[in-house]
Amino acid sequence: MDHDGAASTHLVACGHGTRDPRGQETMAALVRTIAQLADGPVHGASVDVQEPAVGDVVERLPPDSRCLVMPLLLSTGFHTNVDLMRAAERRRTSGGHDKGSGPALVSAPLGPSADLARLQARRLQERGWHRDHPVVMGVVGSSVAAGRTDALKQADFLSQELGIPVRVGYGAAAKPTVSEAIQELSSGGDRTVYVSSYILAPGVFQDRLERTSARVAGPLLHISDPESLELVAHLALARAREKLRD
């Protein structure tokens, strides 16, 4: 990533944050993979639950350096629209703007993405899915309309990859819920419903999905699957390059 000024840019790779040790380990592995692929410095951060907080990381960077926050988040939402923008502004108020660097930039979230859909399809196939089985895409959910639009677009990508319709089910803030979508697809038949977990790493949401009546695929990232880490790392860096070219 040595073009578009990225080599001299501090990249802040910001995940949601989790108290689950499995999720923490997985996201740390993703940040390490990004650091291996990037030419400039990479700093890990979280928007919630975990330390270091993204605003603190941004504020501590050299004031005369360029900074870009990379959301390790799958969709547009409150975190991308509000929390990360507030973190970026902390750079302005900490003195960076006076030295000519201005607030930090914030790149787009990882999804929607056809690359992520291919990874989702692989996770479903690992659980034994084939085209006779209906699929629900389990999404955390967002009160932000653009986040729901992102989820529907990702479901379209997954539908194209699988060759069947894909129903979206939400964990919160929108309907249908994951359980409602599963019930809808399972009514009137004895086919097993599969859930594509649209989440990066293990944690509360994955555990909740696995308590449903469906057969649930694993999260997108696996520690034992370096290819998945590299795919998402390349996607995050591509989003960063797009922002730096703006």
Steps between C-alpha positions, in 0.01 A plus 500: 500500500777736404301721266240775546701632797417199712857414596525821705152460654432360845222242462272442799332161452187531711277207589181504703653343810389196698543345843520154342863376504443313173384816330786702647753247372342493155492877460857533628604251230321712239682815613833314485418385146418856395831617650689235303341616173516877556812706439424760766437469874181322613336547840223281642200658672138436594189713487338336804564260791876449445805716547668686349210719392523634147483865608790454740712334230429777249576771754837349593636487144767753395315825425691562177416156355213390280244268658225280359255293705409170333170360632526125545121506490275339243235767445415865537356580841516721807862402560613602150281809475545639851757328722781480246435853375523627857827312543632660181408845628702443817807530283393850399441609859826341621704737284545308177300751298723788607799309366335442164390139535132561577262241641554133428341355189251213533468240225187305408396184685598162359163415350304457289751291306488213253828376654330469838212312334746243367635458851145463635433229240811312607391507864157363403656221297720410796178440696362270228276744314382422146249671274197307625526682833365854557732761649450784745775760526530589867583869549557681829263779393512879497265787568666681208313456171825484301607204713187308406561589135855365531366175647253453215774567245724244669216248491473566125872425461458179699193402299697541177782289644270220619251508214197516733305779674639606838281638778642757742432459872601762756626466854352836600354829374323356194262228386486213440714369782730209423262260676201637307683460169597143589141416593372655178733290284447178694119511507328251274804280445761283664806660342778615730540877504858628502615830643789692348655689789582847370745586774877506506586313818357285781307679771155567643320517166651176369406325825145630466475369143618157608211478747246519216342198332706544181837361398733795544818568304803639677604865500694634204840491668669192640838505672575168331411643157769754403337541159194654666719741697687602185179549302351736758834676552531566126141628495568740790811632325306542175243711685788707642647558154160609369472760776854628451426552129190713575 
